Amino acid sequence: MTITAAADGSALGNPGPAGWAWYIDEANWRAGGWPHGTNNMGELMAVLDLLNATADRAGEPLHILCDSQYVINSVTKWMKGWKRRGWKKADGKPVLNVDLLKQLDAALAGRTYTFEWVKGHAGHELNEAADVRARAVATAFQRGLEPDSGPGLTLGSAAAPVIAAQASRPAAGRATASGTTASDTTELPPEAPGHSAPSALAEAPVAGRHTAEPDLFSSLEEPAFDDVQELGTGSVETDAVVTLERELLEPAVRADPSQVSYLLHPDFRQVSSTGQLQDRDTALALLEEGAQSPAGTFELLDAGRTGAGALQVLYRLSGAGYSAVVSSLWERHGDRWRLRFRQSTPER
């Protein structure tokens, strides 16, 4: 029977307090993390721990749901070249997270597995469950609390049919990669919106079988990018900043001054929807005061680099009786991204 699990990582500030988690169901999940780490460290560790936890069930195919293209690409595209060059990138620079990648390479050896890319923060039940647990660990480390590590793997024979059924329903718009070892896996490109996944993907992966399909990136080596999570809006750095922007809209984050302070630049300023210029202290107080109010619907309009160490996020925030276009400027401050300026303009 195929075991289907979601794996996810989270880092507050990226880098910052970090967590990871894998999730099968309420009785089968585990989480952990570090006081200081990155999203990618969490993403890699979630998959690694899942492989280790299922090592005594290596005869059962493993279907891994993952919202990190960095992890999928590392396994299915880049790892073979890294190993050939002594764990160096094409430009001769050391590979990031090499210790975790080496362990992941060893754990994948001899396993029958399938990676499926799912869009993060899009309501996917298993992905959301893993994300919540990874974020809870990161938040616990930030607050100096003991994180909940979960029950681990407690699968019994009765659970296997349910798990296999979950694996038989791939959704449109997801990229899938399968194989038997880290050296022979290949990635299928995401299907065009509105198209169903190929029926062959519904089958459990068979040892020794993998499918090679051309994709837009097959001729490229791994890009040079900071160690941040890739979510699919176009640039890995941009995607990481969009994730941070969305964190600031979450009631649980806005209610915690320590989390908000961690994300705001020391010189943060904002222009409110009423045209008022507000400093950092005022913004902190207003965010905490309005923490229980619904954040509204987030619609990303544009995001991209505006200069060295600076990124702009443009989005629409709408709710009952209001709609505003928000422009946020994020700057690289030390070793992480922090919000430097924000302006909200009501739509009439």
C-alpha positions in Angstrom: 0.0 0.0 0.0 1.2 3.5 -0.7 1.8 5.8 2.2 0.8 9.4 1.4 2.2 12.2 3.6 2.6 16.0 3.4 6.0 17.5 4.4 6.5 21.2 5.1 8.8 23.7 6.8 8.5 27.1 8.3 10.8 29.9 9.5 9.8 33.1 11.1 12.0 35.8 9.5 13.8 33.2 7.3 16.2 32.7 8.8 14.8 32.7 12.3 13.0 30.3 14.6 12.2 27.3 12.3 10.1 24.2 12.3 9.3 21.2 10.2 6.5 18.7 10.1 5.2 15.7 8.1 1.5 14.7 8.4 -0.4 11.6 7.3 -3.4 11.9 9.6 -4.2 13.0 13.2 -2.7 9.8 14.6 0.4 9.9 12.4 2.5 13.0 12.3 5.7 14.4 13.7 7.3 17.9 14.0 10.5 19.4 15.2 12.8 22.4 14.5 15.6 24.7 15.7 15.8 28.1 17.4 17.5 29.4 14.2 17.1 28.0 10.7 15.5 28.6 7.3 12.5 27.5 5.4 14.6 25.2 3.2 16.2 23.5 6.2 12.7 22.8 7.5 11.5 21.5 4.1 14.4 19.2 3.8 14.2 17.9 7.4 10.5 17.2 7.1 11.1 14.9 4.1 14.2 13.3 5.8 12.4 12.6 9.0 9.5 11.1 7.1 11.8 8.8 5.3 13.5 7.8 8.5 10.2 7.2 10.3 9.0 4.9 7.5 12.4 3.1 7.1 11.0 -0.2 8.5 8.2 0.0 5.9 10.5 0.5 3.0 8.6 -2.0 0.9 5.6 0.3 0.8 5.7 3.1 -1.8 5.9 6.6 -0.3 4.0 9.5 -1.9 5.3 12.8 -0.6 3.2 16.0 -1.0 5.5 19.0 -1.0 5.0 22.7 -1.7 8.8 23.3 -2.0 10.1 23.2 -5.5 13.6 23.6 -4.0 13.3 20.2 -2.3 11.8 18.5 -5.4 14.4 20.0 -7.7 17.2 19.2 -5.3 16.2 15.5 -5.4 15.1 15.1 -9.0 17.4 17.5 -10.9 20.4 18.8 -9.1 21.6 16.2 -6.6 23.2 13.9 -9.2 25.4 16.8 -10.5 26.2 18.0 -7.0 27.5 14.6 -6.0 29.5 14.3 -9.2 31.2 17.6 -8.4 31.8 16.7 -4.7 28.7 18.5 -3.5 29.6 21.7 -5.4 27.3 23.8 -7.6 28.0 24.4 -11.2 29.8 27.7 -10.3 32.1 25.8 -7.9 30.4 27.2 -4.8 29.4 24.9 -1.9 25.9 23.5 -2.0 23.7 25.0 0.8 22.3 22.6 3.4 24.8 19.9 2.3 24.6 17.9 5.6 20.8 17.5 5.3 21.1 16.8 1.6 23.6 14.0 2.1 21.4 12.4 4.7 18.4 12.8 2.4 20.3 11.2 -0.4 21.2 8.2 1.8 17.6 7.9 3.1 16.2 7.8 -0.5 18.5 5.0 -1.6 16.5 1.9 -2.4 13.1 3.5 -1.6 10.2 3.6 -4.0 8.7 7.1 -3.8 6.8 9.8 -5.6 7.1 13.6 -5.0 4.0 15.6 -5.8 4.2 19.4 -5.8 1.1 21.1 -4.2 0.5 24.8 -4.0 1.1 26.1 -0.5 -1.5 28.0 1.5 -4.2 27.0 -1.0 -6.4 24.9 1.2 -4.9 21.4 0.5 -5.9 19.5 3.6 -2.7 17.5 4.3 -0.4 20.4 3.3 -2.2 22.8 5.6 -2.0 20.3 8.5 1.8 20.0 8.0 2.2 23.8 7.7 0.2 24.5 10.9 2.4 22.0 12.8 5.7 23.3 11.4 4.7 26.9 12.1 3.7 26.0 15.7 7.1 24.6 16.3 8.8 27.8 14.9 6.5 29.9 17.1 7.3 27.8 20.2 11.0 28.3 19.7 10.4 32.0 19.2 8.6 32.2 22.6 11.0 29.9 24.4 8.4 27.1 24.8 8.6 23.3 24.3 7.2 22.4 20.9 4.8 19.6 20.3 6.6 16.9 18.5 3.5 14.8 17.7 2.8 11.0 18.0 5.2 9.9 15.2 4.3 7.0 13.0 1.7 4.7 14.5 0.2 3.2 11.3 -1.7 -0.1 11.6 -2.9 -2.4 8.9 -6.4 -0.8 9.0 -5.0 2.6 8.0 -3.3 1.4 4.9 -6.4 1.3 2.6 -7.2 4.9 3.5 -3.7 6.0 2.8 -3.7 4.2 -0.6 -6.9 5.9 -1.5 -5.5 9.3 -0.8 -2.7 8.6 -3.1 -5.0 7.8 -6.0 -6.4 11.3 -6.4 -3.8 13.6 -7.9 -5.1 17.1 -8.5 -4.7 19.3 -11.6 -2.0 21.8 -11.6 0.5 19.8 -9.6 3.9 18.6 -10.6 4.9 15.0 -9.9 8.2 13.2 -9.8 8.8 9.6 -9.1 11.6 7.1 -8.9 13.4 4.5 -6.8 16.6 6.4 -5.8 17.7 10.0 -5.6 19.9 9.5 -8.7 17.2 8.4 -11.1 14.2 10.6 -10.4 12.8 13.1 -12.8 10.2 15.9 -12.5 7.1 16.4 -14.5 6.2 20.0 -15.2 3.0 21.4 -13.7 -0.1 20.8 -15.9 -1.7 23.7 -17.5 -4.5 25.2 -15.4 -7.8 23.4 -16.0 -6.2 20.2 -17.2 -6.4 16.9 -15.3 -3.2 15.1 -14.3 -2.3 12.1 -16.5 -4.0 8.9 -15.5 -0.6 7.2 -15.1 0.1 9.3 -12.1 -2.8 7.7 -10.2 -0.9 4.4 -10.1 1.3 3.6 -7.2 5.0 4.0 -8.2 6.7 0.8 -9.2 10.3 0.0 -8.4 12.5 0.7 -11.3 10.0 2.7 -13.2 10.2 6.5 -13.7 8.8 8.8 -16.3 10.9 11.5 -18.1 9.0 14.4 -19.6 10.5 17.6 -21.1 10.1 20.7 -19.0 11.0 24.4 -19.2 14.0 24.0 -16.9 15.5 20.8 -18.1 18.5 22.5 -19.7 19.3 24.6 -16.6 21.5 23.9 -13.6 20.3 24.9 -10.2 20.0 28.8 -9.9 22.0 30.8 -7.5 19.6 32.0 -4.9 19.4 32.7 -1.2 18.3 29.9 1.1 14.6 30.8 1.0 11.5 28.8 0.2 10.2 28.6 -3.4 6.4 28.8 -3.7 5.9 29.4 -7.3 5.1 33.0 -8.0 8.2 33.5 -10.2 11.3 34.1 -8.0 12.3 32.2 -4.9 13.3 35.4 -3.1 10.0 37.1 -4.1 8.0 34.1 -3.0 9.6 34.1 0.4 8.8 37.8 0.9 5.2 37.2 -0.2 4.9 34.5 2.4 6.2 37.0 5.1 3.7 39.6 3.9 0.9 37.2 4.3 2.1 36.2 7.8 1.6 39.8 8.9 -2.1 39.5 7.9 -2.7 36.4 10.1 -4.6 37.2 13.3 -2.3 35.0 15.4 0.8 36.9 14.2 -0.8 40.3 14.5 -1.8 39.5 18.1 1.8 38.7 19.1 4.0 41.9 19.2 7.2 39.8 19.3 6.3 38.1 16.0 5.4 41.4 14.4 8.5 43.1 15.7 10.6 40.4 14.2 9.2 41.1 10.8 9.2 44.9 10.9 12.3 46.9 10.0 13.6 49.2 12.8 12.8 52.2 10.6 9.4 51.0 9.4 6.9 53.6 8.3 3.5 53.2 6.8 0.8 55.3 5.2 -2.6 54.1 6.3 -5.8 53.9 4.3 -6.8 57.2 5.8 -3.6 58.9 4.6 -1.9 59.0 8.0 1.9 58.6 8.2 2.5 56.2 11.1 5.8 55.1 12.7 6.8 51.6 13.8 5.4 51.9 17.4 2.0 53.2 16.2 1.8 50.4 13.6 2.6 47.7 16.2 -0.1 49.0 18.5 -2.7 49.2 15.7 -1.9 45.7 14.5 -2.3 44.2 17.9 -5.5 46.2 18.5 -7.1 44.9 15.3 -5.7 41.4 15.6 -9.1 39.8 16.0 -10.6 41.5 12.9 -10.7 39.4 9.7 -7.7 40.0 7.6 -9.7 39.9 4.3 -8.9 38.2 1.1 -5.3 38.5 -0.2 -4.9 38.8 -4.0 -1.4 39.1 -5.3 -1.1 41.7 -8.1 2.7 41.9 -8.6 5.9 41.3 -6.8 9.6 41.7 -7.7 12.9 43.2 -7.0 13.2 47.0 -7.0 17.0 47.1 -6.3 19.8 45.5 -4.5 18.4 44.0 -1.3 14.9 45.4 -1.9 11.6 43.8 -3.0 8.1 45.2 -3.5 4.9 43.3 -3.0 1.7 44.7 -4.5 -1.7 43.1 -3.6 -5.4 43.8 -3.1 -6.9 43.2 0.3 -10.7 43.0 0.3 -13.4 42.1 2.7 -17.0 43.1 3.7 -17.5 46.6 2.4 -13.9 47.5 1.6 -11.1 47.0 -0.9 -7.6 48.4 -0.8 -4.5 48.1 -2.9 -1.4 47.7 -0.7 2.2 48.3 -1.6 4.9 46.9 0.7 8.6 47.4 0.4 10.8 44.8 2.0 14.5 45.2 2.6 17.3 42.8 3.3 18.3 43.7 6.9 21.3 41.7 8.1 20.5 38.1 7.3 16.8 38.3 6.8 14.0 40.2 5.1 12.1 42.9 7.0 9.2 45.2 6.1 10.5 48.7 5.5 7.5 50.6 4.2 3.8 50.0 3.4 1.1 52.1 1.9 -2.6 51.2 1.7 -4.9 52.9 -0.9 -8.6 52.4 -0.8 -10.3 51.5 -4.0 -13.4 53.6 -4.8 
